[in-house]
């Protein structure tokens, strides 16, 4: 794979450390994320055509997928919905419903999608992600359910010295992460979790983007540790059991 990662202006870790955490700035920058992805994709497809470029003829334009976490999960799901060049998406802890604000119709989602969620997510609740997944109608969809996974379990922020970051900077996400995915007592161990995250997302991408039909054999529940923390769903699920998705 050629992996391209965008630094979203106004929404990077460096800017959070330098300027402190600002909810308003984060929300404003989020609306620009879609343009960032379109720009980066355009630039790399141009590199793919340029003989003198390192990336010349390294990209198959018909085999492009994306992934992202939190705001990045929403970004991935939305761009895959709106841009026909993107053939598959793996959003993690996303707010899928927000995609509709930007013109994506979840009821007519155009590509295969794997939503990855944690049951102890305090930022985007498990119920919200479950219900948004069910509202997303497409020919092929999967829901990865991580028992005791928090919002930041899907991020490498858990590998940072969060206590030191929270003490030295007014760094909101560091303090949040300690309670929402990086707890050594309340959350599933993040290194174990990321083993399973990598397993399912890689199999899904390989199946669709590398024509690896055998990779579909990995898109099943596995009983061994650490996979015993994952419930792997496919297709449409029953309505939320406690009053349904429409009840507050």
VEXDREN-2710 file (C-alpha; in Angstrom, 1 decimal):
% VEXDREN-2710
k/r/px/py/pz
1/UNK/0.0/0.0/0.0
2/UNK/0.9/3.6/-0.5
3/UNK/-0.2/5.3/2.7
4/UNK/-0.9/9.0/2.7
5/UNK/-1.8/10.8/5.9
6/UNK/-3.0/14.4/6.0
7/UNK/-2.0/16.9/8.7
8/UNK/-5.3/18.8/9.1
9/UNK/-4.5/22.5/9.7
10/UNK/-5.8/23.6/13.1
11/UNK/-6.3/20.0/14.2
12/UNK/-2.9/18.5/14.8
13/UNK/-1.3/17.3/18.0
14/UNK/1.5/19.9/17.6
15/UNK/-1.0/22.7/17.4
16/UNK/-2.8/21.4/20.5
17/UNK/0.5/21.3/22.4
18/UNK/1.5/24.8/21.1
19/UNK/-1.8/26.6/21.5
20/UNK/-3.7/24.5/24.0
21/UNK/-7.0/22.7/23.5
22/UNK/-9.8/24.8/22.0
23/UNK/-13.2/23.2/21.2
24/UNK/-14.1/26.0/18.8
25/UNK/-10.9/25.8/16.8
26/UNK/-11.4/22.0/16.5
27/UNK/-14.9/22.3/15.2
28/UNK/-14.0/25.0/12.7
29/UNK/-11.0/23.0/11.3
30/UNK/-13.2/19.9/11.0
31/UNK/-15.2/21.4/8.2
32/UNK/-12.0/21.8/6.2
33/UNK/-11.0/18.2/6.5
34/UNK/-12.9/17.1/3.4
35/UNK/-11.0/19.6/1.2
36/UNK/-7.7/18.4/2.7
37/UNK/-8.4/14.8/1.6
38/UNK/-9.5/15.8/-1.9
39/UNK/-6.4/18.0/-2.2
40/UNK/-4.0/15.3/-1.0
41/UNK/-5.6/12.7/-3.2
42/UNK/-5.3/15.0/-6.2
43/UNK/-1.7/15.6/-5.5
44/UNK/-0.7/12.0/-5.3
45/UNK/-2.6/11.0/-8.3
46/UNK/-0.7/13.7/-10.2
47/UNK/2.6/12.2/-8.8
48/UNK/1.4/8.8/-10.1
49/UNK/1.5/10.3/-13.6
50/UNK/4.8/12.1/-13.4
51/UNK/7.7/10.1/-14.7
52/UNK/10.3/11.9/-12.6
53/UNK/8.4/11.4/-9.3
54/UNK/9.2/8.8/-6.7
55/UNK/5.5/7.7/-6.7
56/UNK/5.3/7.3/-10.5
57/UNK/3.0/4.4/-11.4
58/UNK/2.8/3.1/-7.8
59/UNK/-0.9/3.8/-7.3
60/UNK/-3.8/1.9/-8.8
61/UNK/-6.5/4.6/-9.1
62/UNK/-9.2/2.0/-8.9
63/UNK/-8.0/0.6/-5.6
64/UNK/-8.2/3.5/-3.1
65/UNK/-9.5/3.0/0.4
66/UNK/-9.4/5.2/3.5
67/UNK/-9.6/5.1/7.3
68/UNK/-9.5/7.5/10.2
69/UNK/-10.3/7.9/13.9
70/UNK/-12.9/10.2/15.6
71/UNK/-13.0/13.4/13.4
72/UNK/-10.9/11.3/11.0
73/UNK/-13.5/8.6/11.1
74/UNK/-16.2/11.0/10.1
75/UNK/-13.8/12.4/7.4
76/UNK/-13.1/8.9/6.0
77/UNK/-16.8/7.9/5.9
78/UNK/-17.9/11.2/4.3
79/UNK/-15.2/11.4/1.6
80/UNK/-15.8/7.7/0.7
81/UNK/-19.5/8.5/0.3
82/UNK/-18.9/11.6/-1.8
83/UNK/-15.8/10.8/-3.9
84/UNK/-16.2/7.9/-6.3
85/UNK/-12.4/7.3/-6.4
86/UNK/-12.6/5.9/-2.8
87/UNK/-13.8/2.3/-3.0
88/UNK/-13.9/1.3/0.7
89/UNK/-13.8/2.9/4.1
90/UNK/-12.8/1.9/7.7
91/UNK/-14.0/4.7/10.1
92/UNK/-13.1/4.3/13.8
93/UNK/-15.2/5.9/16.5
94/UNK/-17.0/8.1/13.9
95/UNK/-20.0/10.4/14.1
96/UNK/-21.5/8.9/10.9
97/UNK/-24.6/11.0/11.1
98/UNK/-22.6/14.2/10.6
99/UNK/-21.8/13.0/7.0
100/UNK/-25.4/13.8/6.0
101/UNK/-24.8/17.5/6.8
102/UNK/-22.2/17.4/3.9
103/UNK/-24.5/15.7/1.4
104/UNK/-23.9/12.0/2.1
105/UNK/-27.0/9.9/2.3
106/UNK/-26.4/7.1/4.7
107/UNK/-29.5/5.3/3.4
108/UNK/-27.7/5.0/0.0
109/UNK/-24.1/4.5/1.1
110/UNK/-22.2/3.7/-2.1
111/UNK/-19.2/1.6/-0.9
112/UNK/-18.4/-1.3/1.6
113/UNK/-17.7/0.0/5.1
114/UNK/-16.4/-1.3/8.3
115/UNK/-17.3/0.7/11.4
116/UNK/-15.0/0.1/14.4
117/UNK/-16.4/1.1/17.8
118/UNK/-15.8/0.6/21.6
119/UNK/-18.5/-0.1/24.1
120/UNK/-17.0/2.3/26.7
121/UNK/-16.6/5.3/24.3
122/UNK/-17.4/8.4/26.3
123/UNK/-16.9/10.8/23.4
124/UNK/-19.1/9.2/20.8
125/UNK/-21.3/6.7/22.7
126/UNK/-21.6/3.1/21.7
127/UNK/-25.3/3.5/21.2
128/UNK/-24.8/6.4/18.8
129/UNK/-22.3/4.5/16.7
130/UNK/-24.5/1.3/16.7
131/UNK/-27.5/3.3/15.6
132/UNK/-25.6/5.2/12.9
133/UNK/-24.2/2.0/11.6
134/UNK/-27.7/0.6/11.3
135/UNK/-28.8/3.7/9.5
136/UNK/-26.0/3.2/6.9
137/UNK/-27.4/1.0/4.2
138/UNK/-25.1/-0.5/1.7
139/UNK/-24.5/-3.8/0.0
140/UNK/-21.7/-4.8/2.4
141/UNK/-21.0/-3.5/5.9
142/UNK/-19.4/-4.7/9.1
143/UNK/-19.4/-3.5/12.7
144/UNK/-16.4/-4.2/14.9
145/UNK/-17.5/-4.1/18.6
146/UNK/-14.7/-3.8/21.1
147/UNK/-15.7/-4.7/24.7
148/UNK/-14.4/-2.0/27.1
149/UNK/-12.8/-0.1/24.3
150/UNK/-12.8/3.7/24.8
151/UNK/-12.6/6.5/22.3
152/UNK/-8.8/6.8/22.4
153/UNK/-8.2/3.0/22.5
154/UNK/-8.1/3.3/18.7
155/UNK/-5.4/5.9/18.7
156/UNK/-1.6/5.7/19.5
157/UNK/-2.1/8.6/22.0
158/UNK/-2.3/5.9/24.8
159/UNK/1.4/5.2/24.2
160/UNK/2.3/8.8/25.2
161/UNK/3.1/9.9/28.8
162/UNK/-0.4/11.3/29.3
163/UNK/0.0/12.2/32.9
164/UNK/3.1/14.3/32.1
165/UNK/1.3/15.9/29.1
166/UNK/-1.8/16.8/31.2
167/UNK/0.4/18.3/33.9
168/UNK/2.7/20.3/31.7
169/UNK/0.2/21.5/29.1
170/UNK/-3.4/22.5/29.2
171/UNK/-3.9/19.5/26.9
172/UNK/-7.5/18.5/27.0
173/UNK/-7.3/15.3/25.0
174/UNK/-4.5/13.9/27.3
175/UNK/-6.8/14.2/30.3
176/UNK/-9.8/12.8/28.3
177/UNK/-7.7/9.9/27.0
178/UNK/-6.8/8.8/30.6
179/UNK/-10.6/8.3/31.2
180/UNK/-11.7/7.4/27.7
181/UNK/-9.7/4.5/26.3
182/UNK/-6.3/4.6/28.0
183/UNK/-7.2/3.5/31.5
184/UNK/-5.3/0.5/32.7
185/UNK/-8.3/-0.6/34.9
186/UNK/-11.4/0.4/33.0
187/UNK/-10.4/-0.2/29.4
188/UNK/-9.2/-3.2/27.4
189/UNK/-5.4/-3.1/27.0
190/UNK/-4.8/-0.9/24.0
191/UNK/-1.9/-2.9/22.6
192/UNK/-4.2/-6.0/22.6
193/UNK/-7.0/-4.0/21.1
194/UNK/-4.8/-2.7/18.3
195/UNK/-3.8/-6.2/17.4
196/UNK/-7.4/-7.0/16.7
197/UNK/-8.1/-3.6/15.0
198/UNK/-5.2/-4.2/12.6
199/UNK/-6.4/-7.8/11.9
200/UNK/-9.9/-6.9/10.9
201/UNK/-9.2/-3.6/9.0
202/UNK/-6.3/-5.2/7.1
203/UNK/-8.3/-8.2/6.1
204/UNK/-11.2/-5.9/4.9
205/UNK/-8.9/-3.7/2.9
206/UNK/-7.0/-6.7/1.4
207/UNK/-10.2/-8.4/0.4
208/UNK/-11.4/-5.3/-1.5
209/UNK/-8.2/-3.6/-2.7
210/UNK/-5.9/-6.5/-3.3
211/UNK/-8.5/-8.9/-4.7
212/UNK/-7.5/-11.3/-1.8
213/UNK/-10.6/-13.5/-1.7
214/UNK/-9.2/-15.6/1.1
215/UNK/-9.0/-12.5/3.3
216/UNK/-12.7/-12.8/3.8
217/UNK/-12.0/-15.9/5.9
218/UNK/-10.5/-13.5/8.6
219/UNK/-13.7/-11.5/8.8
220/UNK/-15.2/-13.7/11.5
221/UNK/-15.3/-13.9/15.2
222/UNK/-12.2/-15.5/16.9
223/UNK/-12.3/-17.0/20.3
224/UNK/-8.6/-16.8/21.2
225/UNK/-7.0/-14.0/23.3
226/UNK/-7.0/-11.1/22.5
227/UNK/-9.8/-11.5/20.0
228/UNK/-12.2/-12.6/22.7
229/UNK/-12.8/-8.9/23.4
230/UNK/-14.3/-8.4/19.9
231/UNK/-17.8/-9.1/18.7
232/UNK/-17.8/-9.0/14.9
233/UNK/-21.1/-8.2/13.2
234/UNK/-22.0/-8.1/9.5
235/UNK/-25.0/-6.7/7.7
236/UNK/-28.1/-5.1/9.4
237/UNK/-28.5/-5.5/13.2
238/UNK/-31.5/-5.5/15.4
239/UNK/-32.7/-2.1/16.7
240/UNK/-31.0/-0.8/19.8
241/UNK/-32.4/-3.2/22.5
242/UNK/-33.3/-0.6/25.2
243/UNK/-36.1/1.4/23.6
244/UNK/-34.7/1.6/20.1
245/UNK/-32.5/4.1/18.4
246/UNK/-35.0/6.9/18.3
247/UNK/-35.5/7.0/22.1
248/UNK/-33.2/9.5/24.0
END
